[in-house]
Amino acid sequence: MGFLTFKKSNVRYGVIVDIGSGSVLVSIIASDIEKPFPEIIWSKREYTPLRKSFTPTDAAKSVMTSLMNALMALDSEGRKQFQEVAKGQKLEYLQVTVAAPWSYTVTKTISYKQEETFEVTKTLLEELLRTASKKVEEEMLENEKVQDLGLSIIAKTTLQVIGNGYPITVTGKQKANTLKVIQASSVAQEYLLDAILDAQDKILPSTELSQYSFMLPYFFVIQDIVPPGTDYCLVDLTYEATEIGIVREGVLTYCTHTPYGAFTLAREISEALGVPLEEAYSYLTNEELSEFANTLSEAKKEAIKNIFLNYQIHLSELFKETGDELTVPRRIYIHGNLQTEPFFNAQVQAAATMATKMPHSAHNVTGELLTKKFPEEVTQSLKQANQDTALLISAQFFHTREYQDRFEQL
């Protein structure tokens, strides 16, 4: 179906910006409310250079450069493609997600208890939510590292309200003795936010801006795929970082990350084998890594084996940090590049088992989304066009309009 056949009232056109640890993705999306999936009109990913050494300062500068290059491409290539496909239409929305290590997702639980039964009112709920927000702000002010990084809260959402141990929707008619509110806040680095605001002012002045830490859109999209009330772990694999989110009984309860990603592995493989960084990274797209492993000397095979083992150990330590006394959930969802997801699936399963001494099931998010939301012909066209499938989480979040309504933008 061509875009010109859409009724304007049913379609939203927006720009999605995904700021990753080692790349920036910009895309133009059409969201038809009558379809179960969004349509990708144009997209472009700008990568930071693959360097032999990596420092946070260098990475921050490189990401800023990639962001500027991606936005310039949007203003030229993207606009041209958009006008050809959706002639006469306007870009009305700008959705930005920021991944670790440039963002954090902070969850807070506030409890209220009385001996006498009380009425659960919206006024009481708002008071508890203000308390949760205040605690996050106070912790940020007290944390020197946070101050040095220049972080700001960009959005917040109420994940769940629990009365007497059961999830409730506040209507003003419920009564309880105990009330618990779980709130999540997106926190991101200010210099990136300033750059986005400047770009919006210059090239997308009429758009409505919304900003999130990537883990929250990730959580909401997966929440619609898995059975309600499920325990699982979300893993976001980017080029310079790996972030996890722990979900207990269907609620995101804890997030953490490590500055260790796909490019980190590529550097170590490059050094061990004496091959260019780009070639080393390409090896990660082969599920069994057999295409090159069989040609290596025994010493180099052992070196590669140790690199992967060290990566698994690194991830296993991350999986031990769950924010509670429980182990990482048995079910794990992995988000990354479609080509490297199979390789990292095996690494993540091994690391989780190392951390818990139990087997885990790992599911590739891109494959799950394509299966559940996209018809076969669309899936095949995405693959044949070598479409950047890592954008599907953000695109689906934009497409499902009630998600945005649950957030307060700050």
N, C-alpha and C positions, 0 to 999 in steps of 0.2 A: 504493500500500500504506500503510495507517495504521500509526502507531507502535505501537499496542496489539497488533498481530499479531507484533511482533518478539519473539524470545526474548532475554531480558535478558542472557544470557551472550554473545550475539553483538553487542550494541550498547553503545557507550560514549556518554555524554552529557557534553558539555563546553562551557565558555565560552571563546571566543576573543576576545582583545583585541589589536587592531592599532593601535599608536601611530604615527601618521604625522607628517610635518613640520607639517601644517596642519589635521589632523583626528584624531579617535580613533573607531575602529570597534569596537563590542562586538556579539558574536553568540552564539547558542546553537546548537550543532551536534549532530546525531545521526549516529553513525558505525556503520553496520552492516557487519560484516566480510565479509558475503556479497555486498555491492554494490561496484561499481567507483568509486562517488562518494559523498560525504557529503550529508546532507540538512540544509538550513538551516531551523531552526524559527523563529528570530526574529533580527533584526539592527537596529542603529541606529547611524548615524554622526553624531557631534557635530563641527561645523566650528568652527575658530577664526574670529573676525571678519575679514572682508576689510577691511584697513586701507590707507590711502593711503601710510603709511610703515611700515617693517618693521625691527625690531631683534631680535637674538637673545634679548635679555632679555624683550621684549614677547612674542615667540613662545613662549618657555618658559612664561611665566605663562598665556598663552592655552591652550596644550596641557594644562597642569595643570587648568585650569577645564573644558576639554572632557572630560578624563578623568573628573573627578568627576561631571559631568553624565551622561556615558554610563553610568557605573557605577550611578548612582541610577536611571536608566531601566531598567537590567538588573534591579535589585532590585524594581522595581514592574511595569512593562510586561512585561519579559522573563520573570520568574517566573510571572506570570499566564498568558502564552501557553504556557509550557513545561508547566504543570500541566494545561492544557486539552488539549494534544497528547499528552503523555506522562505521563498520570496515574499517580501512585504511584512514578514513577522519580526518581532523584536526579542532580544535577549533581556529577560526581566529578572533573572535570579542569578546570584553568585554564591555558590556553596564551597566552603573551604574546609578541608580536613588536614590536620597536622599530626604526623606520626612521631613516635619516639625516635631520637632523644630530644626533639624540639618541643614535645608536649608531654603532659602527664594527665592521667585520669584519676581523680581522687574521689573515693566514696566515703561517706560519713553516715553513721547510724545514730540517731537520737532517740532515746527512750523516755517515756513519760508514764508514771505509775501512781495510782491513788488507791487507798483502801476502799473508798466508796466508789460505786459505779458513776462514771461521768459520761457526758454526751460528747461524741466526737464531732466537733464542728470545724468548718473551714477556717475559722479564726484561730482555733487551737492548732490546726495543721500548719497554717502560715507562720505561727509563732515558732513551732518546732523547726520548720524549714529555715527560718531566719537564724535560729540557733546553730543549725548545721552549717550554713554559709559563713557565719561569724567564726566558727571553729576553724574552718578551712583558711579563712583570711588571717586569723591569728597565727596559725601554724606556719603560713607562708612568711609572715613578718618576722617570726622567731627563727626561721631557718636561713642561716647565712648563705648556704649554697643556692637557695632559691633567689635570694636577693642579688647574688652575683650573676645569676643567669638572666635576671630581668624578666620574670614570669608574671603573667596576668591571667585572671579567670575570664574566660571568654563565653562560657555557656554553662548552664546547669539544668538538671532534670530530676524529677522525683521518680525513683525506680520502683518503690513499693511502699505502701502504708499497711501496717499489720496491727490489727486490733485483737487482743486476747489470743494471740498466736496464729491468726488467720488473715490472709490478704483481704483488704476491704477497699471499696470505692467510697470516698467520703461524700455523703449526701446530706449530713446534718441530722440524720435520724438514728444512727448507730449509737450504742452505748457500750462501754468497755471499762475494765479496770487497768489494763495496760495498753499502751500505744507505742508503736515503733515506726519511725520514718527513716527510709534509706534514700539518700540524695547523692547524686554523682555530679562532679564539676569537671569541666574541661579547662586545663591550664596550659598556656602556650607562651613561647618566647615573644617578647614585645617587638623586637626589630622585624620579625617576620610579619606580625600583625600590622605594623606601620607600613611595610612595603605593600601589603594587600590593600590597605585603605588608600594609599597613594595611587595604586594601579586602578582601583575602582573609580576614583575621582577622575582619572585621566582617560581611561578607555571604556569603562562600564558605568558611567555616572548615574544611569537611571535604574540600576539593578538593586534588588533587595539582598543584602548580605547576611549570610549565616555562617558561623564558624564553630568547629568542633575538634576535639582530640579524636583521632581516628578510631580508637577503641570503642567509643560509644556508638557511632553508626554501625560498626562491625557487630557489636552486641545486638542491636535492635534488628538488624537484617537476619542474623542467625537465629534469633529468638522466634522468628516466623517459620523457620525450617524444622527446628527440633521440637519434640513433644514438650508441652508445658510442664514447668516444675522440674526440669532436668538439671543434673549437675554436669558441667563440662568445662573444658579449658579452651580459651581462644588463644591462638598463636599468630602473631603478625610478623612475617619474615621480610625484612627490608634489606637494603644493600649494606647498611652500616650498623644495624641494630636488630634485636629480636625482642618483641614485647609479648607478654602474656596477660590474659585476663581470667580470673577465677570466677566461675558462675556456680552458685549454690542455690538449689531449688528454684532455678529460673531467674535469679537475680545476680547481677554483676556485683561482686563484693570486694575485689582487690585486683590491682594492676601493678605490674612492675616490668622492668626491662633491663637489658644488658647491651652495651655498645659492641655487639658481636654479630655480624651479619654475613650475607653471601659474599660481599667483597672482601671481608676479613679472611674467609676461607680461600678465596681466589689468590690473595697475597701469599698465603702460606704454601699453597700448591705451586704457585709460580716460583717461589724461592726454592722449594724442594726439587722441582723438576727442571728448573732453568729455562722455563718457557715464558712468553709474554703474558702479562696479566689477563688480557682479553681472551687468550687461548685457555688459560687456567680456568677462567669463569665459565667458558663454554663446556668444560667437562662436567659441570654440575647439571647440565641439561640432559645427560644420559643417565637413565634410572639405575642401571647396573654398573656404570662406569667401566664397562668391559672393553669398549672400543680402544681405549688407550692403555688400560692397566695391563693387558696381556703383553704389551710391547716393552714394558719397563723391566729394568734390572731388579733383582731381588731386594737390593738396598733401597731403591726408590719405591718399590711396592710397600716395603715396611714403613718408609717415611710417610707415604700417603695414608696407610692404615693408622698410623699414630696421629696424624692430623685430624682424621675423622673421629678417632677415639677421644682426643682432647676436646673437640667440639662437643661431642656427646657429654663429656664430663662437665663442660661449661654450662650446657643447657640443663643438665641434671641438677646443678646447684640452683639454677633459676627456678626449676620446678619445685624445689624444696621450700621456696618462699611463697607461701600461699595466703598469708595474712591471717591464718587461723591455725588450729592444731591438727587439722585434717590434711591428708595427702592430696596431691593434684588429682582431679577427677579422672576416671578411666577413659572417658570419651574426650578426644581432642580434635579441634578444628584448626586447620592450617591455611592461612591466607598468604599467597605469594604469587609469583609469576607462574603461569600455566606450564611453562617448559621446565621449571625447576621444582615444582611442587612434588613430583614423585620422589626425587632424590631426598628432599628435606623431610618428606613423610617418613622415610625409613630412619633418618637421623633422629627425628623427634620421638618416634616410638621407642627407639633404643635408649634415648636419654631419659624418657619418662619411666621406663622399666628400671633403669639404673637408679632412679631416685626413689622408687616405691617398692621395688622387688615384685611388681605385679605386671601382668600384660595390659597393654592399652590399645585402644582402637583409634586410629588417626584418619580423619576425613579431609580431603582436599576441598576447600571452600569454593573455589572456582567451578570445579566439576559439579558440586552439589547445587550451586546456584543455576548453572546452565541446565541441569537436569530438571530442577523443580520449577523454574520460572520461564525458561526460554523454549520455544518449539524447536524441533530437530533442524529444520531448514535454516533458522536463524543461528543456531549453534554452529552448524557447518560453515555458514558464511563468515562468522566471526573467526573461526579457526583458519579457513582458507585465506582470509584477508590478513592473517597474522595480527589480528586486533589485540590491543593491549588489554587483556582480560583482567588485570589487577584493578581496573577502574570499576568493575561490576558491582562491588560492595557499595561504593559511594553513589553510583548511578541508581542502584536499587533503592538506596536510602532517599535520594532525591525524588524518585518516582513514587514512593509510598508516603503520601502527603501527611498522614496523621503522625508520622515520626517527628517531623519538624514542630508540630503543634505541642509536643510534649516538652519542648525546650524553652528556656528563657535565655535570650541572647543578651550579653552584658557589654 
